[in-house]
């Protein structure tokens, strides 16, 4: 009973966070669709790989291509080594099965690279979900995937001050931290200028390019600095720190005056593997994120969440189709610990954490109670 209660509590917490993670992305522009039913996305698998992923909701089919990998011969047919300038050649397709809430189950791909999963695509906008890739995470581990349509193709277009959240593992974890290599979630800010020069502040708010304000009010220098470099894949940028070392890949989407960027971590030097989502910093007002959300996290769990003003409720399952037996509710504090972020707290005084929410709908969350948890969601 105690184990069950702990599981339910954790599941509920993820749900709630997830709810906050819902992406309200209505009307985001872009996309290379060829019909009203087809959308193409550049996506990060939270294990150090970048895919081009297309869905056709009319013919119920999907296709993908691996464009960057940190797993080399272990994960792509061409055996491209980690961080190689040569593009991988792994690509295939499969079928989709529609679910009532608008998500789609994905079948095993024709080449067997993807074994299954579930995704929720938003036409010409973003998508979120899980995939099972045996060569990366094994036959049962659900790996988080998050993608954007019509990525920004100029470095100047990436310029913004972003809040970011994500997770990183100290090794090739297979994209899911449960029972695996040490993993930790993170929240911070990143400033990218019009030339692609960036500064980051982990666990603090970056004001200008030289000062980080930490949660306690103290100041420090940026955590890292560096430059973005265009790659052979349009819209995908090499994320290099000032020491010239490759730390990951970045791509972004823009709508309604805000950018939503994805950083795929495949840093063999630290080491660090996982992904982050960064949202242009903007002050929030109560009611802007109201709605129902479909959320996935890096523990393989999926949730349904409802936000109304400064309150939320959440239900979900453990990622294997088993419903949670409890519904969580709690309170939200907007622009905390700084603009664009939302602190959440369960009504029972237990789990808490921070969400990053875009005025155009992007939503992510981390948990202070379980510091390895990271989730992303979409409004539906």
Beta strands, then each sheet from edge to edge (+ up, - down):
strand 1: 38-45
strand 2: 49-56
strand 3: 61-68
strand 4: 91-98
strand 5: 104-106
strand 6: 116-121
strand 7: 126-132
strand 8: 143-149
strand 9: 160-169
strand 10: 183-192
strand 11: 197-202
strand 12: 204-207
strand 13: 211-214
strand 14: 219-220
strand 15: 224-230
strand 16: 237-241
strand 17: 246-255
strand 18: 258-267
strand 19: 272-280
strand 20: 291-297
strand 21: 302-308
strand 22: 311-317
strand 23: 328-334
strand 24: 341-346
strand 25: 352-357
strand 26: 363-367
strand 27: 374-379
sheet 1: 1+ 2- 3+ 4- 5+ 6- 7+ 8- 1+
sheet 2: 9+ 10- 11+ 15- 16+ 17- 18+ 19- 9+
sheet 3: 12+ 13- 14+
sheet 4: 20+ 21- 22+ 23- 24+ 25- 26+ 27- 20+
end
